[in-house]
Amino acid sequence: MKTILHIDSSVRHTDNSTQSYNSISKSFGRCFIDTWLNKNHQDEVVYRDLGLNPPTFICQGWIAAAFTPEHKRSKSQKLALAESDTYFDEVANADVIVITAPMYNYGMPAVLKAWFDQMLRVNKTFTFDLARGDFPIEPILSGKTLVLLTSSGEFGFGAGGVREQMNHLGPHIKELAKYLGVDKFYEIGSEYQEFADDRHALSAEKAKQDIVALVNQLG
């Protein structure tokens, strides 16, 4: 039995009466989960919709609490980290992490960045030791798979694409993923949303086909 952590980050819903208003990235996430559970009925899914329930932004008090040794934290500091602790437990218990993310201004949604900021903590998800020289940070968690499902309004964000250098979504999440304990990273997405033409329809359909193929590969 595996545990899947499913995180949506689009601020859009999926039940709008006008189809074009609905979140594409969330539909990809649902496609992945439905396909997975059809093959693996016994597996558990833990779900978070960050768009509808945004994480709290970290603040100076949060940073002070995170860098205070656990046995020395005050009651207020423990409360400040309670949300972060919940996110950590969900990631630590997950075998597969599925993150859906639309591209907002060439990067990840603010709510997803806020989740990463809450999640990544010294002596919790990584250690910091200057004895390692210029690369003092090492992840603590390991053995996880992350599937990133994206949607973007423009096109050409992949390797060799005309907008490759503008892509601060997938590469950023892939870099952060190592501190979630991710050993295997997969990314599937659609493009051309703002053009609303056949290219977008074909891109979205191919993404769904790739999702089914990936589930078959992983499951």
Phi and psi in degrees as a GROMACS rama.xvg file:
@    title "Ramachandran Plot"
@    xaxis  label "Phi"
@    yaxis  label "Psi"
@TYPE xy
-115.238  156.945  LYS-2
-111.159  127.846  THR-3
-108.312  124.286  ILE-4
-97.3953  115.615  LEU-5
-109.275  116.891  HIS-6
-120.647  119.23  ILE-7
-99.1944  146.434  ASP-8
-131.721  -1.53545  SER-9
-70.9258  144.213  SER-10
-82.0676  -7.69277  VAL-11
-80.2306  155.399  ARG-12
-91.3344  -177.011  HIS-13
-123.284  6.59478  THR-14
-121.466  26.3979  ASP-15
-70.5689  145.168  ASN-16
-66.8994  -28.7454  SER-17
-93.1031  114.213  THR-18
-56.4002  -38.3167  GLN-19
-67.9385  -13.1055  SER-20
-83.1856  -14.7383  TYR-21
-76.5655  152.473  ASN-22
-72.4818  124.522  SER-23
-73.5886  -45.1748  ILE-24
-62.0471  -37.5533  SER-25
-65.7963  -35.1624  LYS-26
-65.5985  -33.5607  SER-27
-65.9746  -41.6333  PHE-28
-61.7175  -42.4148  GLY-29
-65.0982  -39.2756  ARG-30
-59.3223  -45.1219  CYS-31
-62.0534  -51.3942  PHE-32
-63.6749  -44.9146  ILE-33
-61.994  -43.0714  ASP-34
-65.0876  -41.6645  THR-35
-62.1272  -48.479  TRP-36
-69.4652  -26.1708  LEU-37
-64.8516  -28.0485  ASN-38
-95.3465  -26.9094  LYS-39
-132.403  74.6251  ASN-40
-61.7452  -27.9295  HIS-41
-82.0258  -11.4491  GLN-42
-75.3477  154.53  ASP-43
-105.768  140.421  GLU-44
-117.421  126.47  VAL-45
-105.723  125.744  VAL-46
-118.741  138.294  TYR-47
-135.048  130.454  ARG-48
-107.758  97.0086  ASP-49
-70.7151  -26.3639  LEU-50
-66.2382  -36.8075  GLY-51
-89.2896  -24.415  LEU-52
-132.748  78.1936  ASN-53
-64.7384  140.86  PRO-54
-65.4656  157.062  PRO-55
-75.0253  137.417  THR-56
-68.1484  141.997  PHE-57
-71.5957  158.216  ILE-58
-140.056  -177.823  CYS-59
-60.6763  -40.2484  GLN-60
-64.3229  -36.6998  GLY-61
-63.9598  -45.3608  TRP-62
-61.7164  -43.0425  ILE-63
-60.8267  -41.2213  ALA-64
-66.6822  -42.294  ALA-65
-64.6765  -31.6421  ALA-66
-94.3408  2.31658  PHE-67
-89.9716  129.842  THR-68
-51.5287  141.355  PRO-69
-54.1845  -40.8219  GLU-70
-73.7952  -9.30457  HIS-71
-106.064  -0.263268  LYS-72
-71.9796  139.321  ARG-73
-76.2716  171.236  SER-74
-60.9469  -41.3549  LYS-75
-67.2092  -34.1477  SER-76
-68.8742  -38.3725  GLN-77
-64.2252  -38.7562  LYS-78
-66.1117  -36.9675  LEU-79
-63.6314  -27.3105  ALA-80
-101.259  2.53843  LEU-81
-61.1823  -43.1928  ALA-82
-63.366  -44.5622  GLU-83
-60.2996  -41.9152  SER-84
-61.6923  -38.2916  ASP-85
-63.6913  -46.0914  THR-86
-61.2151  -41.5282  TYR-87
-61.6054  -46.2049  PHE-88
-59.7115  -39.4954  ASP-89
-64.4905  -42.3358  GLU-90
-69.4876  -44.2396  VAL-91
-60.0679  -34.0706  ALA-92
-86.1591  -7.43619  ASN-93
-86.8789  142.143  ALA-94
-92.3238  -39.187  ASP-95
-127.08  132.16  VAL-96
-112.094  124.213  ILE-97
-112.065  116.614  VAL-98
-115.521  125.988  ILE-99
-106.861  137.194  THR-100
-152.545  119.334  ALA-101
-74.7597  156.734  PRO-102
-84.5704  116.339  MET-103
-109.544  116.135  TYR-104
51.6723  41.3346  ASN-105
73.217  10.8655  TYR-106
-141.572  -166.382  GLY-107
-82.2192  154.731  MET-108
-58.1627  148.489  PRO-109
-58.3899  -34.3162  ALA-110
-66.9396  -33.0995  VAL-111
-73.1593  -39.7235  LEU-112
-62.0784  -39.0954  LYS-113
-62.7134  -37.303  ALA-114
-64.4788  -45.506  TRP-115
-61.1268  -41.5433  PHE-116
-63.2023  -38.1208  ASP-117
-70.6624  -33.5275  GLN-118
-79.8744  -42.5011  MET-119
-85.5873  114.189  LEU-120
-139.573  142.502  ARG-121
-61.4602  138.031  VAL-122
62.6841  12.9531  ASN-123
-122.308  -55.3953  LYS-124
-111.414  -15.3076  THR-125
-151.685  156.408  PHE-126
-107.497  155.481  THR-127
-129.223  117.393  PHE-128
-141.106  112.505  ASP-129
-66.5951  -13.0876  LEU-130
-65.5027  -15.454  ALA-131
-83.7626  1.44539  ARG-132
80.4946  -135.475  GLY-133
-77.443  -2.66415  ASP-134
-128.073  71.4401  PHE-135
-80.5769  -9.20048  PRO-136
-97.7217  131.886  ILE-137
-135.456  138.665  GLU-138
-67.9197  153.603  PRO-139
-100.831  -44.7705  ILE-140
-77.1347  160.457  LEU-141
-161.147  172.233  SER-142
82.2131  13.0442  GLY-143
-105.556  157.011  LYS-144
-112.799  135.088  THR-145
-119.664  131.021  LEU-146
-114.607  118.103  VAL-147
-104.035  123.794  LEU-148
-116.403  119.245  LEU-149
-125.036  164.179  THR-150
-142.84  145.309  SER-151
-142.149  152.172  SER-152
-78.4943  -32.3729  GLY-153
-101.406  -156.589  GLU-154
-150.74  169.361  PHE-155
82.9171  29.7002  GLY-156
-90.8186  -8.68738  PHE-157
-78.6553  178.983  GLY-158
-57.8967  125.083  ALA-159
83.3204  -1.47454  GLY-160
-76.8169  164.006  GLY-161
-68.5809  -18.29  VAL-162
-118.343  22.9177  ARG-163
-53.882  -43.0742  GLU-164
-72.0472  -11.122  GLN-165
-94.1779  -4.05151  MET-166
-85.4776  103.651  ASN-167
-113.959  22.1792  HIS-168
-98.2192  -73.8838  LEU-169
-58.9536  -49.7524  GLY-170
-59.2983  -37.1909  PRO-171
-65.7715  -48.356  HIS-172
-65.2659  -38.7494  ILE-173
-61.1852  -39.1894  LYS-174
-66.9408  -41.5399  GLU-175
-71.8181  -26.1904  LEU-176
-60.2213  -30.8743  ALA-177
-60.0521  -27.5075  LYS-178
-87.6165  1.17896  TYR-179
-95.2141  -1.29236  LEU-180
88.4624  22.2052  GLY-181
-84.2508  124.053  VAL-182
-102.366  -27.5564  ASP-183
-124.928  125.773  LYS-184
-124.703  130.331  PHE-185
-129.889  141.262  TYR-186
-131.571  130.293  GLU-187
-133.252  137.68  ILE-188
-158.437  169.644  GLY-189
-117.557  157.846  SER-190
-129.421  -177.118  GLU-191
71.689  15.0144  TYR-192
-56.5553  -43.1651  GLN-193
-70.3975  -17.006  GLU-194
-83.9136  -24.4146  PHE-195
50.3226  42.9301  ALA-196
-122.04  -167.971  ASP-197
-62.2174  -29.8031  ASP-198
-62.5057  -38.8572  ARG-199
-68.1711  -44.8029  HIS-200
-59.6424  -43.6075  ALA-201
-66.4447  -39.2407  LEU-202
-65.2305  -43.0285  SER-203
-66.7703  -39.771  ALA-204
-66.6484  -40.9922  GLU-205
-64.1286  -38.6617  LYS-206
-59.9163  -43.2348  ALA-207
-65.3765  -38.7616  LYS-208
-64.3731  -40.072  GLN-209
-66.6202  -34.8646  ASP-210
-63.8523  -46.4735  ILE-211
-61.1388  -42.3815  VAL-212
-63.8991  -39.0547  ALA-213
-67.1532  -41.478  LEU-214
-59.2852  -43.3143  VAL-215
-61.9766  -35.1891  ASN-216
-70.6946  -43.2285  GLN-217
-82.5319  -33.6927  LEU-218
